[in-house]
Amino acid sequence: MNWTKLFYVFIIALIYVPMVFLGSNVFFPKYTGINSYYQGPYDDCYNKYSSPATSDTLTDVQQQAIDVKRAQCQEQQQEKQRIWEEEKRAYEGPKYLFIVLFNLAVLLMALFVPKLQDSVMMGLFLGSTIATFSATMIYFDTNSKLGFGVLVVTFLAILFFINRKKDSFVDWKREKS
């Protein structure tokens, strides 16, 4: 086995995967970085409806009223979080679709462009496969029907690629100098 070619494959795949995800964050910037999770003001409910320092003076009815208001506040905050998460999931559907379409295009390029070296072709194959798998795990909750369709086509392209390239998949012999 030619370890130099295998090294090139891993370099291409190593750079390809973060390039795809960075690119998706550039074109779909919402819900990235510190905005990737809900940052609701849950502590507002406790601060807004806290018991006075001298809670000994509160009657049970007054304490129950505070507890009810705090519970209502928390339910409102949970509803806001649920809405935020639904909006995020809806936004990430097209982001996932972009990633898998890009990976499918690169996979097809690796499959059908005849002048690519074996190490470049295999690096693109490995990188697009890893990036597609990673994106599917990350954006699993998007429930994108189009994304699923593209994923099925990608899977079939991968099977076709492996079947077509099976003889030269990892059978790289050292070239004689």
C-alpha positions as CSV (number, residue, x, y, z in Angstrom):
1,M,0.0,0.0,0.0
2,N,1.3,3.5,-0.8
3,W,1.1,5.4,2.5
4,T,1.8,8.7,0.8
5,K,-1.4,8.5,-1.2
6,L,-3.3,7.4,1.9
7,F,-1.9,10.4,3.7
8,Y,-3.2,12.7,1.0
9,V,-6.6,11.1,1.3
10,F,-6.7,11.8,5.0
11,I,-5.5,15.4,4.5
12,I,-8.2,16.1,1.9
13,A,-10.9,14.5,4.2
14,L,-9.6,16.3,7.2
15,I,-9.9,19.7,5.6
16,Y,-13.1,19.0,3.6
17,V,-15.3,18.2,6.6
18,P,-14.8,21.4,8.6
19,M,-14.9,23.4,5.3
20,V,-18.4,22.1,4.7
21,F,-19.7,23.0,8.1
22,L,-18.0,26.4,8.2
23,G,-19.5,27.1,4.8
24,S,-23.0,26.1,6.0
25,N,-22.6,28.4,9.0
26,V,-21.5,31.2,6.6
27,F,-24.5,30.8,4.4
28,F,-26.9,30.0,7.2
29,P,-25.6,32.1,10.1
30,K,-28.7,32.2,12.3
31,Y,-28.6,29.8,15.3
32,T,-24.8,29.4,15.2
33,G,-22.2,30.1,17.9
34,I,-23.7,31.4,21.2
35,N,-27.1,31.6,19.4
36,S,-27.2,27.9,18.9
37,Y,-29.1,27.2,22.1
38,Y,-32.0,28.9,23.9
39,Q,-31.0,31.5,26.4
40,G,-34.2,32.2,28.1
41,P,-34.5,34.3,31.3
42,Y,-35.6,31.5,33.6
43,D,-34.2,33.2,36.6
44,D,-36.6,36.1,36.0
45,C,-39.4,33.9,37.3
46,Y,-37.6,33.4,40.6
47,N,-36.5,37.0,40.9
48,K,-39.8,38.4,39.9
49,Y,-41.9,36.2,42.2
50,S,-39.5,35.6,45.0
51,S,-40.6,35.3,48.6
52,P,-39.7,38.3,50.8
53,A,-36.7,37.9,53.1
54,T,-39.1,37.7,56.0
55,S,-41.2,34.8,54.7
56,D,-42.3,34.0,58.2
57,T,-44.8,36.8,57.8
58,L,-46.4,35.3,54.7
59,T,-49.5,33.3,55.1
60,D,-49.9,30.0,53.3
61,V,-52.4,31.6,50.9
62,Q,-49.8,34.4,50.0
63,Q,-47.0,31.8,49.5
64,Q,-49.3,29.7,47.3
65,A,-50.2,32.8,45.3
66,I,-46.4,33.5,44.7
67,D,-45.9,29.8,43.8
68,V,-48.7,29.9,41.3
69,K,-47.4,33.1,39.7
70,R,-43.9,31.6,39.5
71,A,-45.2,28.4,37.9
72,Q,-47.2,30.4,35.3
73,C,-44.1,32.4,34.6
74,Q,-42.1,29.2,34.1
75,E,-44.8,27.8,31.8
76,Q,-44.6,31.0,29.7
77,Q,-40.8,30.7,29.5
78,Q,-41.1,27.0,28.5
79,E,-43.6,28.0,25.7
80,K,-41.2,30.6,24.4
81,Q,-38.4,28.0,24.4
82,R,-40.6,25.5,22.6
83,I,-41.4,28.1,19.9
84,W,-37.7,29.1,19.6
85,E,-36.7,25.4,19.2
86,E,-39.4,24.9,16.5
87,E,-38.1,28.0,14.6
88,K,-34.6,26.7,14.9
89,R,-35.5,23.2,13.6
90,A,-37.4,24.8,10.7
91,Y,-34.4,27.0,9.8
92,E,-31.9,24.0,10.0
93,G,-33.9,22.0,7.5
94,P,-32.6,24.0,4.5
95,K,-29.2,24.1,6.1
96,Y,-29.1,20.3,6.3
97,L,-30.3,20.1,2.7
98,F,-27.6,22.5,1.6
99,I,-24.9,20.3,3.3
100,V,-26.1,17.0,1.8
101,L,-26.6,18.5,-1.7
102,F,-23.1,20.0,-1.6
103,N,-21.7,16.6,-0.5
104,L,-23.7,14.8,-3.1
105,A,-22.3,17.1,-5.8
106,V,-18.7,16.6,-4.6
107,L,-19.3,12.8,-4.5
108,L,-20.6,12.8,-8.0
109,M,-17.7,15.0,-9.1
110,A,-15.3,12.4,-7.5
111,L,-17.2,9.7,-9.3
112,F,-17.4,11.1,-12.8
113,V,-14.5,13.6,-13.3
114,P,-12.0,11.3,-15.1
115,K,-8.8,13.3,-14.5
116,L,-8.8,13.2,-10.7
117,Q,-5.9,11.4,-9.1
118,D,-6.9,8.4,-7.0
119,S,-5.9,10.0,-3.7
120,V,-7.9,13.2,-4.5
121,M,-10.9,11.1,-5.6
122,M,-10.8,9.0,-2.5
123,G,-10.2,12.0,-0.2
124,L,-13.3,13.7,-1.7
125,F,-15.3,10.4,-1.3
126,L,-14.2,10.0,2.3
127,G,-14.7,13.7,3.2
128,S,-18.2,13.9,1.6
129,T,-19.2,10.6,3.3
130,I,-18.1,11.8,6.7
131,A,-19.6,15.2,6.3
132,T,-22.9,13.7,5.2
133,F,-23.0,11.3,8.2
134,S,-22.0,14.1,10.6
135,A,-24.7,16.5,9.2
136,T,-27.3,13.8,9.5
137,M,-26.4,13.2,13.1
138,I,-26.3,16.9,13.9
139,Y,-29.5,17.9,12.1
140,F,-31.4,14.6,12.8
141,D,-34.3,16.5,14.4
142,T,-35.0,18.7,11.3
143,N,-37.2,15.9,9.8
144,S,-36.5,17.3,6.3
145,K,-38.2,15.2,3.7
146,L,-36.1,16.7,0.9
147,G,-33.0,16.1,3.0
148,F,-34.0,12.5,3.5
149,G,-34.5,12.2,-0.3
150,V,-31.1,13.6,-1.0
151,L,-29.6,11.3,1.7
152,V,-31.1,8.3,-0.1
153,V,-29.6,9.5,-3.4
154,T,-26.3,10.0,-1.7
155,F,-26.4,6.5,-0.2
156,L,-27.0,5.1,-3.7
157,A,-24.2,7.2,-5.1
158,I,-21.9,5.9,-2.4
159,L,-22.9,2.3,-3.3
160,F,-22.3,3.0,-6.9
161,F,-19.0,4.6,-6.2
162,I,-17.7,1.7,-4.1
163,N,-18.9,-0.8,-6.6
164,R,-17.4,1.0,-9.5
165,K,-14.1,1.7,-7.8
166,K,-13.8,-1.5,-5.8
167,D,-10.7,-2.7,-7.7
168,S,-8.8,0.5,-7.0
169,F,-10.4,1.4,-3.7
170,V,-7.4,0.8,-1.5
171,D,-5.3,-1.2,-3.8
172,W,-2.6,1.4,-4.4
173,K,0.7,-0.2,-5.1
174,R,3.9,1.7,-5.0
175,E,4.9,3.0,-8.3
176,K,8.3,1.9,-9.3
177,S,10.8,4.8,-9.7
